[in-house]
């Protein structure tokens, strides 16, 4: 072979080597990031403001809030003078959008804005990619990840206690209430207030409950009485629960509790004087009727009986006393004396019993 041919072959081999070396240094489409262009800032809506997540992390927004994502990127080495760059955004591994291409000169920056309305409670993982379109061949330049926590607050397990109170009773009964924060973040400065008492008297009218963690339970109680003007039956008390989210935005929910109103209770005290008599002798039976507030009730009819036999009725006086005289024309033995009040429009029924001893005739020797 001639020296000239040998020289040409050597030159050709060297040229091919240089070409292969240059091809080996060129990025392939859809390869790992090459960082000739890269993200310099990822600004994301966070509450009422925004947060920088270029290094990852978590932003926090509220249910139904429009979340903004600003992606700023820098072209360091793509293209001879510049390059067509664009971004992609993935929400929980699903492609949400691809931006339009824009020509970015070397040494300069550009940005894309993404908006979405998010709903919770949930946590979304985002992936953002920066791509270079080089004459139809696409090169992945950079990838970043961050999360957005979507907060939603709501009450669950609202549990008022079963409560029955007496109409007109002055001693208050206690309505206990508990509930749980069913959301995925704190309820701040929670407060419960009575918004409709349904003609009942309730104290206090409002109570501060403080902060309630996600899944946390709060319990409270209210003192309730039913005035004499209240109707009998079931009353529905409405409560409003107010709380703030992490942004300081207030939320309200309305819940109810059922309270049963019954007639004012009564009680009878029974006295026999004397409680031991002979056959044919008499005893005075006094029944004293008072209401649930220990006040005497007058002009109410009391029925008296000995065993299963009714012996008559008597009305109460201003002291609540109904008096009945009874002559024991019966066999010797121990008998149950009963005084009964059957109830009225405002008062509930009651009764009381006492034993009467009837002794046999005595004979003298």
KEVEXVEX-864573 format. One line per 10 residues: number of its first residue (from 1); their letters; for each residue x, y, z of C-alpha. Coordinates in nm, 2 decimals. Layout:
<sites>
NUM> A> X:Y:Z; ...;
</sites>
This chain:
<sites>
1> XXXXXXXXXX> 0.00:0.00:0.00; 0.13:0.35:-0.08; 0.23:0.59:0.19; -0.03:0.83:0.06; -0.31:0.58:0.10; -0.18:0.48:0.44; -0.20:0.85:0.54; -0.55:0.89:0.41; -0.66:0.58:0.60; -0.51:0.71:0.92;
11> XXXXXXXXXX> -0.69:1.05:0.87; -1.02:0.87:0.80; -0.98:0.65:1.11; -0.90:0.96:1.33; -1.20:1.14:1.19; -1.43:0.85:1.26; -1.29:0.83:1.61; -1.36:1.20:1.68; -1.71:1.16:1.54; -1.79:0.86:1.76;
21> XXXXXXXXXX> -1.65:1.03:2.06; -1.87:1.33:1.99; -2.17:1.11:1.94; -2.11:0.94:2.27; -2.11:1.27:2.45; -2.45:1.38:2.31; -2.76:1.32:2.53; -3.03:1.08:2.41; -3.40:1.16:2.41; -3.58:1.06:2.74;
31> XXXXXXXXXX> -3.25:0.99:2.92; -3.17:1.09:3.27; -3.14:1.46:3.34; -2.84:1.63:3.20; -2.86:1.97:3.38; -2.75:2.19:3.09; -3.08:2.36:3.19; -3.23:2.34:3.54; -3.48:2.46:3.78; -3.37:2.75:4.00;
41> XXXXXXXXXX> -3.70:2.81:4.19; -4.03:2.63:4.26; -4.27:2.87:4.42; -4.59:2.71:4.54; -4.91:2.84:4.71; -4.89:2.79:5.08; -5.18:2.91:5.29; -5.23:3.28:5.22; -4.88:3.31:5.07; -4.63:3.09:4.90;
51> XXXXXXXXXX> -4.33:2.87:4.98; -4.01:2.78:4.80; -3.98:2.41:4.73; -3.68:2.38:4.50; -3.53:2.14:4.75; -3.85:1.95:4.81; -4.09:1.97:5.10; -4.46:2.02:5.15; -4.69:2.32:5.08; -5.03:2.34:5.25;
61> XXXXXXXXXX> -5.35:2.47:5.10; -5.72:2.43:5.19; -5.99:2.23:5.02; -6.12:2.39:4.71; -5.84:2.65:4.70; -5.66:2.74:4.37; -5.30:2.64:4.41; -5.03:2.82:4.21; -4.70:2.67:4.11; -4.43:2.89:3.95;
71> XXXXXXXXXX> -4.14:2.70:3.79; -3.83:2.92:3.72; -3.56:2.76:3.51; -3.21:2.86:3.38; -3.05:2.77:3.05; -2.68:2.72:3.11; -2.57:2.52:2.81; -2.85:2.41:2.59; -2.81:2.51:2.22; -2.55:2.72:2.05;
81> XXXXXXXXXX> -2.71:3.05:2.15; -3.02:2.93:2.32; -3.28:2.65:2.32; -3.65:2.57:2.31; -3.74:2.47:2.67; -4.07:2.36:2.82; -4.20:2.20:3.14; -4.42:1.91:3.23; -4.61:1.86:3.56; -4.73:1.53:3.71;
91> XXXXXXXXXX> -4.98:1.50:3.99; -4.95:1.17:4.18; -4.78:1.01:3.87; -5.04:1.14:3.63; -4.93:1.39:3.37; -5.14:1.70:3.44; -5.00:1.94:3.17; -4.72:2.03:2.93; -4.63:2.39:2.88; -4.57:2.55:2.54;
101> XXXXXXXXXX> -4.21:2.59:2.43; -4.02:2.91:2.47; -3.68:3.01:2.34; -3.44:3.08:2.63; -3.10:3.23:2.55; -2.80:3.08:2.72; -2.73:3.25:3.05; -3.10:3.36:3.10; -3.40:3.23:3.28; -3.77:3.18:3.21;
111> XXXXXXXXXX> -4.07:3.05:3.40; -4.40:2.86:3.37; -4.71:2.91:3.59; -4.94:2.62:3.67; -5.28:2.65:3.84; -5.51:2.38:3.98; -5.80:2.36:4.22; -5.74:2.09:4.47; -5.97:1.91:4.71; -5.91:1.72:5.03;
121> XXXXXXXXXX> -5.84:1.59:5.27; -5.55:1.46:5.07; -5.17:1.48:5.00; -5.06:1.52:4.64; -4.71:1.44:4.52; -4.59:1.65:4.23; -4.31:1.59:3.98; -4.20:1.87:3.75; -3.97:1.81:3.45; -3.77:2.05:3.24;
131> XXXXXXXXXX> -3.73:1.95:2.87; -3.52:2.07:2.57; -3.67:2.03:2.23; -3.36:2.02:2.00; -3.49:2.01:1.64; -3.76:1.75:1.73; -3.54:1.54:1.97; -3.64:1.59:2.33; -3.39:1.58:2.62; -3.48:1.57:2.98;
141> XXXXXXXXXX> -3.28:1.84:3.16; -3.41:1.85:3.52; -3.66:1.68:3.76; -3.79:1.80:4.09; -4.04:1.67:4.34; -4.26:1.83:4.61; -4.59:1.77:4.80; -4.90:1.96:4.86; -5.12:1.88:5.16; -5.48:1.97:5.10;
151> XXXXXXXXXX> -5.65:2.04:5.43; -6.01:1.99:5.49; -6.17:2.03:5.84; -6.50:1.89:5.95; -6.66:1.75:6.27; -6.75:1.39:6.31; -6.89:1.16:6.59; -7.11:1.44:6.73; -7.25:1.27:7.04; -7.49:1.46:7.27;
161> XXXXXXXXXX> -7.61:1.26:7.58; -7.97:1.15:7.62; -8.14:1.40:7.85; -8.48:1.43:8.00; -8.57:1.72:8.22; -8.87:1.83:8.42; -9.07:2.13:8.33; -9.03:2.40:8.59; -8.76:2.22:8.79; -8.52:2.48:8.92;
171> XXXXXXXXXX> -8.22:2.24:8.96; -8.04:2.23:8.62; -7.96:1.91:8.44; -7.64:1.85:8.25; -7.62:1.80:7.87; -7.29:1.64:7.78; -7.15:1.67:7.42; -6.85:1.52:7.26; -6.72:1.53:6.90; -6.41:1.45:6.69;
181> XXXXXXXXXX> -6.21:1.66:6.45; -6.25:1.44:6.14; -6.02:1.66:5.92; -5.65:1.62:5.85; -5.52:1.93:6.03; -5.57:2.13:6.35; -5.89:2.31:6.43; -5.77:2.64:6.59; -5.96:2.84:6.85; -6.27:2.62:6.84;
191> XXXXXXXXXX> -6.58:2.75:7.01; -6.93:2.60:7.06; -7.23:2.83:7.10; -7.61:2.79:7.15; -7.78:2.94:6.85; -8.14:2.81:6.92; -8.24:2.70:7.27; -8.59:2.60:7.16; -8.75:2.78:7.46; -8.51:2.61:7.71;
201> XXXXXXXXXX> -8.28:2.79:7.95; -7.92:2.70:7.88; -7.59:2.81:8.05; -7.34:2.90:7.94; -7.43:3.03:7.60; -7.09:2.97:7.45; -6.77:2.79:7.55; -6.41:2.80:7.42; -6.26:2.46:7.34; -5.91:2.56:7.23;
211> XXXXXXXXXX> -5.72:2.39:6.95; -5.82:2.04:6.84; -5.57:1.81:6.66; -5.66:1.59:6.37; -5.85:1.30:6.51; -5.87:1.47:6.85; -6.19:1.45:7.06; -6.34:1.74:7.26; -6.60:1.71:7.54; -6.81:1.98:7.70;
221> XXXXXXXXXX> -7.13:2.02:7.89; -7.42:2.27:7.93; -7.67:2.32:8.22; -8.03:2.31:8.10; -8.36:2.39:8.27; -8.71:2.39:8.12; -8.92:2.69:8.24; -9.29:2.65:8.33; -9.38:2.79:7.99; -9.20:2.52:7.80;
231> XXXXXXXXXX> -9.41:2.26:7.61; -9.39:1.90:7.69; -9.22:1.67:7.45; -8.89:1.68:7.25; -8.70:2.00:7.21; -8.42:2.04:6.95; -8.13:2.26:7.07; -7.91:2.39:6.79; -7.53:2.46:6.84; -7.28:2.63:6.62;
241> XXXXXXXXXX> -6.92:2.52:6.63; -6.67:2.77:6.49; -6.30:2.71:6.43; -6.01:2.85:6.23; -5.80:2.67:5.98; -5.42:2.71:5.95; -5.47:3.02:5.74; -5.68:3.19:6.00; -6.00:3.15:5.80; -6.31:3.08:6.01;
251> XXXXXXXXXX> -6.54:2.78:5.95; -6.88:2.70:6.11; -7.09:2.39:6.14; -7.43:2.35:6.30; -7.53:2.05:6.51; -7.83:1.96:6.72; -7.92:1.78:7.04; -8.26:1.65:7.15; -8.39:1.72:7.50; -8.71:1.56:7.63;
261> XXXXXXXXXX> -8.93:1.78:7.86; -9.15:1.60:8.10; -9.40:1.71:8.37; -9.26:1.83:8.70; -9.22:1.53:8.93; -9.40:1.49:9.26; -9.35:1.29:9.57; -9.58:1.20:9.87; -9.49:1.16:10.23; -9.73:0.93:10.42;
271> XXXXXXXXXX> -9.80:0.95:10.79; -10.04:0.73:11.00; -10.14:0.85:11.35; -10.14:0.61:11.51; -9.99:0.33:11.30; -10.10:0.06:11.53; -10.47:0.03:11.63; -10.72:-0.23:11.76; -11.01:-0.36:11.55; -11.28:-0.10:11.54;
281> XXXXXXXXXX> -11.05:0.19:11.62; -10.96:0.47:11.39; -10.63:0.62:11.25; -10.56:0.95:11.07; -10.38:0.92:10.74; -10.20:1.23:10.62; -10.04:1.24:10.27; -9.82:1.54:10.20; -9.77:1.62:9.83; -9.47:1.83:9.71;
291> XXXXXXXXXX> -9.33:1.90:9.36; -8.98:1.83:9.23; -8.87:2.16:9.38; -8.99:2.05:9.73; -9.28:2.30:9.71; -9.63:2.21:9.85; -9.90:2.16:9.60; -10.26:2.25:9.69; -10.60:2.16:9.55; -10.48:1.82:9.42;
301> XXXXXXXXXX> -10.68:1.50:9.48; -10.52:1.21:9.66; -10.67:0.86:9.66; -10.63:0.64:9.96; -10.65:0.26:9.97; -10.61:-0.02:10.22; -10.47:-0.32:10.04; -10.66:-0.34:9.72; -10.97:-0.15:9.85; -11.01:0.22:9.79;
311> XXXXXXXXXX> -11.13:0.40:10.10; -11.18:0.75:9.96; -11.01:1.07:9.84; -10.91:1.40:9.98; -10.78:1.73:9.84; -10.45:1.89:9.95; -10.45:2.21:10.14; -10.21:2.50:10.11; -9.94:2.29:10.29; -9.99:2.01:10.05;
321> XXXXXXXXXX> -10.16:1.79:10.31; -10.46:1.56:10.23; -10.61:1.40:10.54; -10.83:1.09:10.56; -10.96:0.91:10.87; -10.99:0.54:10.86; -11.18:0.30:11.10; -11.04:-0.05:11.10; -11.35:-0.27:11.07; -11.14:-0.55:10.94;
331> XXXXXXXXXX> -10.96:-0.86:11.07; -10.65:-0.83:11.27; -10.33:-0.81:11.07; -10.08:-0.58:10.90; -10.22:-0.38:10.61; -10.06:-0.16:10.34; -10.20:0.19:10.33; -10.14:0.36:10.00; -10.18:0.73:9.90; -10.18:0.79:9.52;
341> XXXXXXXXXX> -10.16:1.10:9.30; -10.26:1.03:8.94; -10.10:1.34:8.78; -10.23:1.66:8.63; -10.16:1.89:8.34; -9.84:2.02:8.50; -9.74:1.75:8.75; -9.64:1.39:8.72; -9.78:1.10:8.93; -9.65:0.97:9.26;
351> XXXXXXXXXX> -9.75:0.74:9.54; -9.64:0.63:9.89; -9.72:0.34:10.12; -9.70:0.27:10.49; -9.80:-0.02:10.71; -10.10:-0.02:10.94; -10.11:-0.28:11.22; -10.46:-0.39:11.33; -10.46:-0.57:11.66; -10.73:-0.82:11.77;
361> XXXXX> -10.98:-0.74:12.05; -10.84:-0.77:12.39; -11.04:-0.93:12.67; -10.99:-0.87:13.04; -10.95:-1.16:13.27;
</sites>
